[in-house]
């Protein structure tokens, strides 16, 4: 048998969006925690900014920051408030147990295969950092607040737009975990296979909507596995609402329920099983 000239990566990455994928929409949840009806708040404060030319991400941050500054009841948008909000936020059914189940699935097929979890969100990553599931992720990327010396949120510090989410798929593929400008330049350069830590065809990505379409496109092109997530009862509206093109299609569209026998859990399990077997086959073919 000929000797392998290049090793095969034994790492599978599973990347998730956050809002409406692993947890309920955190913008609406923050609005309601402030005592407002989320639909009314959006209509009166958020949508007028969009009509005035604002992008969605800075508009969401601005409306919450301004509300936090104006409050006189002690409920301010501070670092401690966001920390406590994240700690109290409950993921969808089965999410807490999902990580161990998928690691076990990989271990049963290929004990040497590793599963790494990542979170890539255009939402409030500082909330995600404080949830019950944060320790499961190797890296979590998303939008961030700037806080003043008293801990009060003042500005949008870092924005992760929908197209920029693909940047972080390249980050995890190349083993980058920082936001530096040097890494931003490197991530788009052509590199040798030896510099790829996790090939994109060994990446699974799960997301719920428009912010995830660029990632779906990239993984379709690279041979990865994109999975769509939807709220219960909205399956038929999903593709129509987001106008999914051929390049943005997903391998399956499942409800945001991660309990053991759910369709979403079956989708993730089959994806992991398939990639584990592909890794074993490549290793066999290269004499590893």
N, C-alpha and C positions, 0 to 999 in steps of 0.2 A: 504494500500500500504506500503511495507517495506521501511524503511528509508535508504537513501543512506549512505554508509560507506566511500565513497571517492568522492570528488567533481570532476566535469568535467571541464577541461580547456575550457574557452570561447575565446581563442586567436588562430587565424589563422596566420601563417607566410607565406609570399610570398617572396622567395629569387630569386635574379636575378644574372646572370653573367653580365658583362658590355660590353666588346668589341663584336661587331657584334650581340649583343642581344638587348641592349637598345640604343647604339650609334654605328656609324661606327668604324672600327678598328683604335684605337688611335695610335698604332705604325706606321702604314702607314700614318696617318694624321700628326703626328709629322715629319716624314721624308719629306713629301711633303711641310710642312710649312717651313722646312729648305731649300727648293728649289730643292729637288731631285725627280726623278721618283722613286716611292716606289719599283717597281719591280726590277729596276736596282740596287738600294741601297741594297736590300735583296740579290741579286745574287752576288754582289761584296764584301759585308761586313758581312752580316748575315750568309748566307749559308756556307761560308768557315769556320766559327767558329763551326758550327754544324758538319761539316765533320772532324774537328780537335778534336771532342769529347766534345764540350761545350753543356750544357743544354740550352734549348731555352730561358728560363727566363733571366739568367745572360747574355746570348748573346745579347738579345734585349737591356737590360740596358747598357751593355758595349758599343755597337755601338753608342747609342745616347749620352752617357756621353763623349766618345772620340770625337765625332763630336762637341759637345758643347764646349769642351776645346780648340779645334783647330780653332774655328771660329774667324774671325777678323772683322766681319761686325756688331758687337753689339748684334746679336741674339744668346744669350747664354742660355744654359739649366739651368736656375735658378729657385728658388722658385717663384719669381714674374712672370717669363715667364710661368711656369706651371699653376699658378693661373689664369693668363689671358687666357691661352689656354683653360682651363676648362670652364671659363665663356663664351667663344665664341663657344664652342662645342654644336652643335644642336643634340638633341636626335632624334630617328626615329619618324615618324608621329604618333601622338596620345599618345606618352609616357607621356607628361606633364599632360594630362587630365586623364590618366589611373588610377592613384592613387585614385582620388576622386570618379571616377565611381565605382571602386571595393569596396571602403568603403561604398558607397551608396547601392550597391548590398547587402552587408552583413547586413547593417542597415535595409533594407526593409524586410528581412527574419527574422532576429534575432537582435533586437536593442542592446542586451547585448553582442553581439559578436564583438570582436575587430580584426582589420586587422593590422598587422605590416609588414613593408617592410624592407628587408635586401639586401645588395649587397655583393657578394663574387666573387672576381676576381683574376686571376693570372696576371692581367695587372696593369696599373698605377693608384692605388687608389687615389693618390694625385690629379690627374686630375678629378676623379669622385667627390671628396670632393668639387670641385669648380664649378660644373655644376648647371644648373637651377633646377635640380631635387634632389639635395643632401639633402635638408631639409625634403624630404619625407621618408628618411630611418632612422630606429631606430639605425642601425649600418652598417658600411661599412668597409669591410676587403679586403686587397690586398697587392701587392708589393709596397715598398716605397724606395725612394732615401735617401741617406745621403748627406747633404749639408755642405759646409765649412762655415766659418764665413762671407764670402762675399755673401753667398747664392747660390754659384755654386754647381751643382750636382757633386759628387765625386765617390760614390760607390752605390752598391745595399745594402740597409740597411735591408730590410725584404723581404723575398720571400715566396709566397704562391704557392706551387706546385699544380699540378692537384690533386693528392691524398689528399693533405692537405686541400683542399676545404671542404671535408666532416667534418673535425674538427670543422669548423665554423657552420655547421648544428647542431652539438652537442652543440656548444656554445649557439646558439639561443634557442635550446630546453631546456637548463638548465639555461637560463637567465644570461649567462656570456658575458661580453662585453670587456674584456681585453686580453692581450697576455701573461700574466705572466706564469712562469714555473709551479707554483702551480695549475693554472687553466688547463694547458696542461695535468698534471697528473690526475686531477679530472675528466676531460671530458671523459676519457676512463674507469673510474671506474663504476661498477654496482651501481646504486642508486635506492632508493625506488620510487614508483610512485609519492609520495608527493613532491619529489625534481625535478620533471619534470615540467617545466613551460609551454612548448608547446610540446605535443607529436609529434613525427615525422610523424605520420599518419594525422596530421593537418598542414603539410608543403607542399607548392607548390614550385617547383623549375623550373625555365626557363633558358635554356642555349643553346649555338649554336654548341658545338663541343667537341673535345677531352678533353679539360680541365674540361668538365662537366660530363663525363662518370662515374667517381666515385660517384658523387652525384646522378646521375640517378640510379646507382646500389643500393646505400644505401636506397633511397626512395622506390624503388621497393621492397626491403626486408622489409621495415618498414610499408608499406601500404600508403606512401605519394603519391604525384602526380608530376611526372616529365613531363615537356613539352619541346619539341625540337623547336628550332628557326632556320630558314635558310634564306639566302639571296634570293631575288626574282630570280626565274629561275633555282635554284639549288636543288630543292626538291629530284629529283631522284638520285642525286650524294651524298646526305647527308649520308645515311646509308652505302653506299658502301665506301665512303671516310673514315669514322670513324669506319668501321667494327663493327657495333653495335651488341653485343651479346644479347641473350635472357634476361639476367639480367639487361642490360643497356637500354632496350627499353623504349620509352616514350608513354604517353597516346595519344598524338597528336603531329604532326609536322606541324608548321605553319610559314608563312612568317613573317619577322620582321616589321610588320605594326600593330600599336596599335590603329588605328582609330576606331571609335565607332562600326561599323558593320564588322570589319575585322575578319578573322578566328582566329587570335591570341587573340583578345579581347573576342571573343565568347568562346574560350577555357578557358581563365582565369576566365571569368564570370561563366561558368558552373562549374568549379572547386570550386570556392568560394561558389556558391549556394549549391553544393553537400555537402561540409564540414559544412556549416551552418546548414543544415538539419540533418546531422549526429550528430552534437553537441546538437541540440534540442532534437533529439531522445534519446541520452544518458542521457540528463538531465531529460527527462520524465521518463525514465526507472529507474532512481535512486532517483526519488522523489524530484528533485530540483526545 
